[in-house]
């Protein structure tokens, strides 16, 4: 699980790779605003091809970084 926050500390994104009930690989992202109740969740279903989950995960991380998010270590 990886946590990303914007430099102002207001917005966050949490990425959690795993498997759904059918055993298919998925990546679940949670995003929101710390100061309000705004936010949401999105599930990315990933093809079972070799290495596909890593490619999709890297793509999501790259997009978050491009949008001004930085990774934060979770204690």
C-alpha positions in Angstrom: 0.0 0.0 0.0 1.4 3.4 -0.9 0.2 6.8 0.3 0.6 10.0 -1.8 -0.1 13.6 -0.7 0.0 16.9 -2.3 2.6 19.4 -1.1 -0.1 21.5 0.6 -1.2 18.4 2.6 -4.8 18.8 1.7 -5.3 16.1 -1.0 -4.3 12.4 -0.7 -4.3 9.2 -2.7 -3.9 5.7 -1.5 -3.0 2.8 -3.8 -3.6 -0.8 -2.7 -2.9 -3.7 -5.1 -4.6 -7.0 -4.4 -7.1 -9.6 -5.7 -10.8 -9.5 -6.0 -13.2 -12.3 -4.8 -12.6 -14.2 -8.1 -8.8 -14.2 -7.8 -8.3 -11.5 -10.5 -5.6 -8.9 -9.8 -7.0 -5.4 -9.1 -5.6 -2.1 -7.9 -7.9 0.0 -5.6 -7.3 3.7 -5.3 -8.8 5.9 -2.7 -8.5 9.7 -3.1 -9.9 12.6 -1.2 -9.6 15.9 0.6 -8.5 16.1 4.2 -10.5 19.2 5.0 -13.8 18.0 3.6 -15.7 14.8 3.0 -15.0 14.9 -0.7 -13.3 11.8 -2.1 -13.9 8.5 -3.7 -12.6 5.1 -4.7 -11.8 3.5 -8.0 -11.0 -0.1 -8.9 -8.7 -1.0 -11.8 -9.1 -4.6 -13.0 -5.8 -5.8 -14.5 -5.3 -8.5 -17.2 -3.7 -11.6 -15.9 -0.8 -11.3 -18.4 2.7 -11.6 -16.9 3.7 -8.3 -15.4 0.5 -6.4 -16.3 -0.3 -5.4 -12.7 3.2 -3.8 -12.3 2.7 -1.8 -15.5 -0.7 -0.5 -14.5 0.5 0.3 -11.0 3.5 2.2 -12.3 1.2 4.1 -14.7 -1.1 5.2 -11.8 2.0 6.3 -9.7 3.4 8.2 -12.6 0.1 10.1 -13.1 -0.1 10.9 -9.4 3.4 12.3 -9.4 2.7 14.3 -12.5 -0.3 15.8 -10.7 1.8 17.1 -7.9 1.6 14.2 -5.4 4.6 13.0 -3.4 4.9 9.6 -1.7 4.6 9.6 2.0 5.9 6.8 4.2 3.2 5.1 6.3 4.3 4.3 9.9 
